Amino acid sequence: MREITNGLQALVATGFQFAHPRDDAGELVAVLGIRVHRRGTIDVLQLFAEDDAEAARVSADEHDVLSPRRPLWRTSGRALDVIHEMLHLGNHDHGLWVTGTRDTAAMLAASA
């Protein structure tokens, strides 16, 4: 659990902000993290349990960022693995995402 906490702190250091939505009984539903990039994308992390997490990078014009129709990038699995993938995805403020065929996308690095 400490590794997950450290990973979440590392995400906060990269600009993530977190919320803790609860159900009607007051039980924690998930840990929800969001980071908005200047270039029109949003990173979303949803932790439901230690072994159940989802993350995505979506276009800012996506109607529902928690259930995107056309994510630019997406992963799911164990919380620690998903956090590490998000940390290695990097900051989108230094490139441009372009969409391809069949719901694929790639980032083109920006030159100085």
trRosetta pair geometry for C-beta under 8 A, 3 or more apart (Angstrom, degrees):
i j d omega theta_ij theta_ji phi_ij phi_ji
1 4 5.6 -51 -158 33 42 113
1 5 6.5 43 147 -19 69 103
1 50 7.1 -76 -92 -99 75 125
2 5 5.5 -53 -150 37 36 114
2 6 6.3 38 151 -19 67 104
3 6 5.6 -52 -148 37 33 112
3 7 6.4 36 151 -21 64 105
3 80 5.5 20 116 -117 117 128
4 7 5.6 -54 -150 36 32 114
4 8 6.4 33 152 -19 65 103
4 47 7.7 112 -170 -141 125 151
4 50 6.8 -107 -56 -123 152 83
4 79 5.3 19 -120 118 123 126
4 80 5.5 -96 -82 -77 78 83
4 83 6.7 153 -138 -12 64 155
5 8 5.8 -53 -148 35 31 110
5 9 6.5 32 152 -18 64 105
6 9 5.6 -54 -150 36 33 113
6 10 6.5 36 150 -21 65 103
7 10 5.5 -51 -150 33 34 113
7 11 6.6 35 150 -19 64 102
7 79 7.9 154 72 141 146 87
7 80 6.2 168 -22 -132 157 65
7 83 3.6 62 158 145 139 147
7 84 6.7 -73 -126 -57 130 63
7 87 6.9 -111 -153 -38 88 133
8 11 5.5 -50 -151 34 36 113
8 12 6.6 42 149 -22 65 100
8 16 7.9 -110 -164 90 64 142
8 18 7.1 25 -170 -68 114 151
8 31 7.4 -42 -114 148 139 147
8 33 7.3 -159 -140 -69 89 144
8 83 6.8 -74 -60 -127 57 137
9 12 5.5 -46 -150 31 36 115
9 13 6.7 40 149 -21 63 102
10 13 5.5 -51 -154 32 35 116
10 14 6.9 27 149 -13 64 104
10 83 7.8 102 61 167 113 110
10 87 5.8 10 121 -108 128 131
11 14 5.7 -60 -153 38 38 107
11 16 4.1 -1 148 17 96 146
11 33 6.0 17 137 -178 143 158
11 35 7.5 -129 179 -45 92 129
11 45 6.9 -42 -154 7 160 160
11 83 6.7 -99 -43 -151 124 94
11 86 6.5 16 -104 110 117 127
11 87 6.7 -103 -77 -78 77 88
12 15 7.9 166 -174 28 29 10
12 16 5.4 -81 -86 66 39 90
12 17 7.7 79 -124 -90 76 36
12 18 7.2 -55 -85 -14 99 111
14 35 6.7 -16 112 -115 92 156
14 87 7.3 176 -20 -123 153 70
14 91 6.7 -150 -166 -78 107 97
15 35 4.7 91 103 -141 96 112
15 36 7.9 -112 148 46 120 53
15 91 7.9 84 16 -116 133 105
16 33 4.5 8 -176 -177 125 115
16 34 6.8 138 -150 68 73 25
16 35 4.5 -64 -88 -59 62 104
16 43 7.3 -75 -95 91 95 117
16 45 7.0 -6 -138 21 140 126
17 33 7.0 157 77 -150 33 66
17 34 5.9 -27 61 64 84 78
17 35 7.2 140 9 -84 69 57
18 31 6.2 -12 -162 -179 119 90
18 32 6.6 143 -155 80 64 50
18 33 4.8 -29 -95 -94 81 78
18 34 8.0 155 -90 17 36 65
19 32 4.8 -20 63 68 89 106
19 33 8.0 176 21 -79 64 35
19 34 7.8 11 4 5 103 105
20 28 5.9 -47 179 -131 100 102
20 30 7.8 -163 -145 89 48 45
20 31 6.0 -18 -104 -111 76 64
20 32 7.3 -174 -81 23 27 83
21 28 7.8 105 83 -156 46 56
21 29 4.8 -40 101 49 93 120
21 30 6.0 13 51 49 100 83
21 32 6.0 40 -4 -6 104 130
22 25 8.0 -122 165 72 98 53
22 26 5.4 -3 168 -154 138 33
22 27 6.1 151 -157 72 86 31
22 28 5.7 -51 -100 -94 81 37
22 29 6.0 171 -118 -10 22 91
23 26 7.2 -51 69 15 65 17
23 27 5.1 -4 37 56 106 88
23 29 5.4 118 -43 -67 83 105
28 31 7.6 8 178 -57 121 70
29 48 7.8 -44 155 -124 57 78
30 46 5.2 -12 177 -167 144 87
30 47 6.0 146 -169 71 80 49
30 48 5.2 -38 -106 -90 95 62
31 45 7.8 -19 109 116 86 96
31 46 7.5 151 76 -157 52 40
31 47 4.2 -5 52 55 100 110
32 44 7.6 -26 -165 -164 84 86
32 45 7.3 152 -159 84 38 62
32 46 5.7 -2 -107 -107 72 73
32 47 7.9 -146 -64 26 35 71
32 66 7.9 -34 -134 -105 124 112
33 43 7.8 -22 118 116 93 93
33 44 7.2 148 85 -160 60 40
33 45 3.9 -1 57 56 108 108
33 46 7.8 -153 28 -65 70 36
33 47 7.8 43 -4 -7 103 100
34 42 6.4 -16 -163 -176 96 106
34 43 7.0 153 -155 83 44 60
34 44 5.7 -4 -104 -105 76 68
34 45 7.7 -153 -64 26 38 72
34 65 7.5 63 -121 122 117 146
35 42 7.1 158 80 -161 48 57
35 43 4.3 1 54 53 98 109
36 42 5.3 -21 -106 -109 65 84
36 60 7.4 65 -147 -104 95 111
37 40 7.1 -39 88 41 94 27
37 41 4.7 7 45 63 126 82
37 42 7.0 -151 14 -78 81 34
37 43 7.3 77 -30 -15 103 92
37 91 7.2 149 -115 -174 113 70
37 92 4.2 -26 -121 72 166 112
37 93 5.4 -154 -159 -63 98 76
38 93 5.2 57 33 -121 104 102
39 92 5.7 -129 51 134 120 97
39 93 5.9 168 -12 -117 107 46
39 95 7.6 -151 48 75 177 46
39 96 6.7 -136 -176 -103 140 58
39 97 7.6 134 123 6 122 90
40 59 6.4 -5 145 -156 95 73
40 60 4.5 -110 -165 11 61 120
40 61 7.5 -4 -173 -16 106 87
41 57 5.6 16 173 178 126 95
41 58 6.6 158 -157 81 77 34
41 59 6.1 -57 -106 -108 70 36
41 60 6.2 -112 -82 -37 17 82
41 72 6.5 -45 -130 17 128 151
41 92 5.0 -54 59 126 134 166
41 97 6.1 84 -67 3 138 141
42 57 7.3 166 82 -154 40 53
42 58 5.4 -22 61 63 90 86
42 59 7.8 16 18 112 85 12
42 60 5.7 111 -26 -93 100 66
42 62 7.4 -119 40 37 118 118
42 65 5.4 -39 94 -134 140 141
43 55 7.2 -1 -175 -173 88 98
43 56 7.4 178 -149 92 50 43
43 57 5.2 -23 -97 -100 73 76
43 86 6.6 115 -177 -153 129 109
43 89 7.4 151 -117 90 131 146
43 92 7.6 171 -45 -7 106 124
44 55 6.6 172 91 -150 56 53
44 56 5.2 -3 55 56 100 84
44 57 7.8 173 17 -86 71 29
44 58 6.6 7 1 7 116 113
44 65 5.2 157 -57 151 144 102
44 66 6.4 -152 180 -95 153 50
44 68 8.0 158 30 -26 141 116
45 53 7.1 -5 -173 -177 84 110
45 54 7.6 168 -153 91 43 51
45 55 4.7 -6 -105 -105 72 95
45 82 7.0 140 -142 137 98 114
45 83 7.2 61 -149 -97 143 67
45 86 5.8 -13 -83 -81 121 165
46 53 6.5 169 90 -157 56 63
46 54 4.8 1 56 57 103 92
46 55 7.3 -173 22 -75 64 49
46 66 6.9 79 -61 -145 138 89
47 52 7.7 114 -166 92 50 64
47 53 4.7 -15 -109 -109 64 104
47 79 5.1 51 -133 -124 109 115
47 82 7.7 176 -91 75 82 135
48 52 4.2 -51 70 108 109 112
48 53 6.6 -171 19 -84 74 47
48 54 7.8 38 -12 2 107 91
49 52 4.2 46 45 34 94 104
49 53 7.8 -134 58 -49 49 72
49 79 7.2 -138 103 -42 39 118
50 78 6.9 -6 148 -158 64 83
50 79 5.2 -90 -151 13 38 125
50 80 7.7 11 -168 -19 79 91
51 77 8.0 -64 -172 165 57 52
51 78 5.2 -36 -130 -111 54 76
51 79 7.1 -65 -57 -10 16 85
52 78 7.9 -11 -36 -111 26 35
52 79 7.3 6 56 -52 35 86
53 76 6.6 -178 92 -150 51 61
53 77 6.6 -23 57 71 84 44
53 78 6.8 13 22 136 107 20
53 79 4.2 115 -35 -101 137 59
53 81 7.8 165 56 62 122 77
53 82 4.0 -144 103 32 122 153
53 83 7.3 -23 140 -36 165 76
54 74 7.5 -13 -171 -167 91 92
54 75 7.4 171 -152 91 50 49
54 76 4.5 -14 -103 -103 74 96
54 82 6.9 -100 -92 -139 7 151
55 74 7.1 169 92 -149 54 49
55 75 5.3 -2 58 58 95 88
55 76 7.4 176 20 -80 62 51
55 82 5.0 154 -10 -179 116 105
55 83 7.9 151 -53 -77 144 34
55 85 6.6 168 58 86 142 110
55 86 4.9 -114 -165 -71 161 115
56 65 7.6 -176 84 -179 119 71
56 68 5.7 -169 144 20 155 130
56 71 4.3 -87 -160 -132 118 138
56 72 7.8 120 175 44 81 65
56 73 6.5 164 -155 88 54 58
56 74 4.4 -4 -106 -103 91 82
56 75 7.7 178 -76 22 54 55
57 71 6.6 106 65 -175 49 92
57 72 4.7 -60 101 67 95 106
57 73 4.3 30 34 44 107 100
57 74 7.7 -136 26 -63 61 53
57 89 6.7 179 -43 173 132 148
57 92 6.8 144 -155 -61 135 140
57 97 7.6 -172 130 -88 123 153
58 62 4.3 -37 162 -4 124 156
58 65 5.2 -174 59 -133 147 80
58 68 4.3 -155 -108 -92 134 153
58 70 7.7 114 -140 87 88 58
58 71 5.2 -68 -87 -120 83 69
58 72 6.2 169 -105 5 27 89
59 62 5.1 128 66 -36 75 90
59 70 7.2 4 10 91 116 100
59 72 6.5 114 -44 -40 74 111
59 97 7.6 -144 -84 86 84 138
62 65 5.4 107 91 -85 120 66
62 68 4.7 -27 -163 -124 146 102
62 69 7.0 -178 -145 29 95 79
62 70 7.1 -152 -106 56 105 77
62 71 7.8 31 -103 -89 153 55
63 69 7.4 35 34 -3 103 114
64 67 4.8 -10 120 57 124 81
64 68 6.6 -165 86 -81 69 43
64 69 7.7 85 48 -25 94 83
65 68 6.1 8 -137 -65 36 98
68 71 4.4 110 87 -66 135 81
68 74 7.6 -155 59 -79 118 124
70 99 7.3 10 165 -124 126 140
70 103 5.8 -139 -135 -128 78 89
71 74 4.3 78 95 -50 155 110
71 103 7.7 46 51 -178 62 105
72 97 5.0 -15 -146 -168 145 148
72 99 7.3 -103 -111 -86 82 85
72 105 4.1 -69 -150 70 73 159
73 89 6.5 149 113 -134 158 130
73 105 6.8 -101 -48 68 70 112
75 82 5.7 174 107 -124 108 81
75 85 4.9 -36 62 112 168 160
75 86 7.8 -144 49 -55 125 75
76 82 6.6 -1 -136 -93 27 125
77 81 4.8 -42 101 81 124 132
77 82 5.6 169 58 -53 79 93
78 81 4.4 80 65 10 92 109
78 82 6.8 -170 84 -9 43 88
79 82 5.9 -61 -147 38 28 108
79 83 6.2 28 157 -20 66 107
80 83 5.7 -52 -146 36 31 113
80 84 6.4 31 155 -18 64 105
81 84 5.8 -56 -151 37 30 111
81 85 6.4 30 152 -19 65 105
82 85 5.7 -51 -148 35 33 112
82 86 6.4 33 153 -19 65 105
83 86 5.8 -57 -151 36 31 110
83 87 6.4 31 152 -19 65 106
84 87 5.6 -54 -147 37 33 112
84 88 6.3 22 157 -11 66 109
85 88 5.9 -63 -146 44 30 104
85 89 6.4 48 150 -41 64 97
86 89 5.4 -37 -150 10 34 120
90 94 8.0 -72 152 47 116 110
91 94 6.1 64 97 7 97 101
92 95 6.5 -90 -158 56 55 90
92 97 6.9 -18 -151 -37 120 109
92 107 7.0 -125 -127 -120 82 136
94 109 6.9 -4 131 -151 90 72
94 110 5.3 -133 176 37 56 111
95 107 4.6 63 123 173 142 103
95 108 5.7 173 -170 82 98 45
95 109 4.9 -58 -101 -113 113 34
95 110 5.0 -149 -92 -17 43 83
96 107 6.9 149 73 -156 33 64
96 108 5.0 -17 61 57 89 99
96 110 6.6 99 -18 -68 86 93
97 105 5.4 18 -176 171 102 125
97 106 7.3 165 -147 85 62 28
97 107 5.3 -37 -91 -96 66 72
97 108 7.9 175 -89 15 17 73
98 105 6.5 169 84 -154 38 77
98 106 6.1 -18 59 62 85 77
98 107 7.9 147 14 -106 71 25
98 108 6.1 35 -5 -14 115 112
99 103 8.0 -45 -159 -139 106 29
99 104 7.2 132 -164 85 61 47
99 105 4.8 -41 -104 -97 57 92
100 104 4.3 -28 61 82 112 99
100 105 6.3 -176 8 -88 82 33
100 106 6.7 44 -28 -2 119 98
101 104 6.5 10 67 32 45 106
